[in-house]
Amino acid sequence: MDANVGLVLEGGGMRGLYTAGVLDYFMDHQLYFPYVVGVSAGACNALSYLSRQKDRSRQVNVNFANDPRYINYRNLFKGKGIFNMEFLFNDIAKELIPFDYETFQSIAERLVIPTTNCQTGKAVYFEKSNTDDVIEAVKASSSLPLVGKPVELAGYTLLDGGIVDPIPIRKSIEDGNKKHLIILTRPKGYRKKPFRAKMTARIIYPHYKNLVKALEIRHQVYNETLAFIEAREEAGDVYVIRPEAHEQVKRAEKDPQKLDSLHQAGYFAAEKQHDQLNAWLNRSQSQITV
């Protein structure tokens, strides 16, 4: 495999079970990439992938989908956010379905985690190599706007990295990768609609005007990024694995059967595309249209 290949993981809450299925297939075939950038749920999936814990992401999200300690709109009134990050990264990661910190710390792969700076409305990136608290960075990247709790880290107040860098291919390019394998959680042809909660955002974030502006143009950033990806896919330096239109669930889906099916869909998609992906990975740079 070319050393300059970046693995780019989109977020999407429980839609990330599709990504988890793809990554489980990769683990079954010892397919690890030297560079991984994951946002929100993509960052969570990256942790289990890089710690070599096959099926962990599925277990976490399927087993606890109906646990009110994990996903609960009432958590908002407790200041925890719909997705309770403390429960996910403390109770689950340390006791219920333990995260393998030792293996994760020993990996050679580079992990990059996008977050959004509430003050500036710009991206802040964290790496395993330059922060001792990568888990806090993943918490921040996974903390959804309006329904999530901001995370304080490295002097920043941070939220979901998907606000400003929803599919971080440009970060992968900036960091020197020439080819990019992207796992999306939306089907081909999807486009994000304009943000509808502008007034709510202004009320909730009166001191973060730049964050509100970023939320208001979020759909434009997302849709432009998709167009860019599709153009690069046509040129040959991007390979995309994405769900079919019927392989979709809600961001906060609680139905274990639907979640299991989505995970299986991701696994089978990777299996089906194994030969095609392998051929792409082994293509020389000279075969790519610039």
Disulfide bonds with the S-S distance in Angstrom:
none
